[in-house]
């Protein structure tokens, strides 16, 4: 770390009026970190990725470029699976289910899943770098969250594969068959692990589709699956766009759909599946309340707010995107938050010092910008720290709004970006009412010194996960999922296993 005097940076490319950015060139004393870029030399990537069907790489007609959102440079080409390709993958999964996987003993299934986990662990650094290159998230997050948690899910569910009768004692159950899984771009490898590991542990076979902007770590996982010797067709990995996902959903031989993504697409899928016997798990959007009571440990709460909304550029379904601060401490919290935001480092995701990386795609950047502009137009006050943004790539400054009304779009809609809406309350009852005033119900956070307040409020908040005096903590043994328009069904823990069995 170096200390030097420098001129205030240029305002960067965001056009919104902010409270903090200075246009002058006054000399300022700043602490600066020397760049510490993660090497990409050890990364083995192909120029072109075919589909992974029946244990082999299968060519298709159409391919698309997957780019690095921090540089806008093409990394590789990925196959765009057509309806015929989806059919091929589903038939391979069905054959593998009937001929091999349903006849493989639970103990043997466990061995394969452990093997996948161990090989992934050996390649952890490679996975982390590719996740960061393809998705834009800071390398320190891919290294410390995405990859270790993905591994942990494979290890955890490997452990359950031969103990299902203890997980569900005195119950008759059987695997479902071929399951279709559709995942988003915010945690590609982790979402794949959340879905593939319990499905395999329960004896199902899988057809999974990555999101259009982030196909690469799933294809790396396909390489691991090959290396682990998993029987052909047990896991089939496809890339493509919405039409590929729709073909999986509508395939008559797919017996269950596990979907993570937007509420809008979730509703489309539910409409398509209505009237069939397909099982569904839906993990959809969120607009979580992070509630700071006046007796909270404020400095810890500030870190919780930062982690809650700026982690992964706010591309997190359970992000603490609505901050509720008790009125008596509002000024202190806002002051500390502004101070903390100024120290967040925005830029090269491969730099180990970076806190906020690139926005995943141009489309997502446009969506964030549009919603932030709506906040300014509706009279809310925007705060953005002074920081210059790289000339290329997709970037958005970590931001927060004050003077927010509950009816404002930024307080109601999922922005899915590094943007926080700050609201206030006077009593715990008011906090609960305001926290529940949303179509979503995925997660929430409560910060207070009083255990009794935590228990009272946790019971009253309609959300699948409520963290107290922390935020965004995950463990494979803890179930995760929502209420209301945040979806249904659970992933993780025993509850996550149950979703992959017929009772
Ligand atoms: P989507 O919900 O569109 O995408 C999620 C996954 O579903 C992707 O793999 C996508 O494919 C696929 N998909 C798209 N259309 C269909 C369809 N008709 N049938 C089946 N599968 C389909 O999210 P987006 O990536 O478009 O993001 C849009 C917004 O959704 C974001 O701005 C954000 O607000 C929210 N979002 C929420 C997430 C969450 O976890 N809560 C995760 C991701 C997004 P493809 O990528 O190829 O289009």
Boltz pocket constraint, residues with backbone or C-beta under 6 A from the ligand:
constraints:
  - pocket:
      binder: B
      contacts: [[A, 182], [A, 183], [A, 184], [A, 185], [A, 186], [A, 209], [A, 210], [A, 211], [A, 212], [A, 213], [A, 240], [A, 241], [A, 242], [A, 243], [A, 244], [A, 245], [A, 246], [A, 247], [A, 249], [A, 260], [A, 261], [A, 262], [A, 263], [A, 265], [A, 266], [A, 268], [A, 269], [A, 283], [A, 284], [A, 285], [A, 286], [A, 316], [A, 317], [A, 364], [A, 367], [A, 414], [A, 415], [A, 416]]
      max_distance: 6.0
